[in-house]
């Protein structure tokens, strides 16, 4: 049976991040959220009622629902591969929150399974599909900064336990600043500079245990299983390199430092954990020869507007590709390459040496300039 019309979506996981997805996916005309599932069925039912979703239940209910074509996997990182695999074997396309998994072998098996079954596998983040990032990507590709040479990125603060009532999982294997926030930065770097060739890194953690600060379990201690401060040097196949800081150990809050330096300018980009808002995208031009100190930097504005939508763009792009028979952008192959690079960073911290990244990815396309998430592009009659 060939389906037409809106693409049906089911959620497995109704936690904090689901709110961001539901905010957008319940407004896109080309998709329809038909069921929300969670191990806590009362939480799933409450979410469904809030967002006007017609059905709820547990994960098995989502997989058994014939109207669900795409499963959105919002479970914990350690279970991403297991849940995504089960959904694929149930005949569903899958969109998974980052990271794709926590080890190379199982994540590679997941990508291979999706290819074998002819199903689409999408991996967050889709922030790089936001208008700010897509505009910047097209600007770099057009030669706006000349040949890209280097990048500098930074994300640092004291950690998510200051606001998250269940922050312990963010310090467990498969999380920490590298695996929790790193996917935003490394995915953006791969989109802009191409596949990663090798990495070298150092890492540390300020303490072996932390305590929950907010919520009903405030004061409860939990172990810190991963480095909480990581510095990385990244080499790319096409010759560029980058330096990145990812930290949950600094009192100074500084997120979203992301700059790409080229032969003819430096482009200053938004926080890759956002869809392009917060500050304008600008290009700094070289200081003229003969200028006197203090130098006056010359700037060109590339884009100065707030994004209208957020999380869910990748799901929408995949849904339209399902109906149209084409490819989507935030693929499992990209998600695996980013994971491969992050595991290499983890290994480099342990070995204190360079680590080669064995996987690669083909050039990643941009969204069409006229991509409109609020447009109705699919036939309205289902068969």
Secondary structure, DSSP 8 states (H G I E B T S, - for coil): ----SSEEEEEE--SHHHHHHHHHHTT-TTEEEEEEE-SSHHHHHHHHHHHT-SEEE-HHHHHH-TT--EEEE-S-GGGHHHHHHHHHHTT-EEEE-S-S-SSHHHHHHHHHHHHHHT--EEES--GGGSHHHHHHHHHHHTTTTSSEEEEEEEEE-S-GGGT-TTGGGGGSTT-HIIIIIHHHHHHHHHHHH--EEEEEEEEE-S-SEEE--SSTTTT-EEE--S-SEEEEEEEETTS-EEEEEEES--SS-EEEEEEEEETTEEEE---TTSSS-SS-EEEEE---TT--SS---EEEEEE----S--TTHHHHHHHHHHHHT---SSBHHHHHHHHHHHHHHHHHHHHTS-EE------------TT--TTS--S-S---
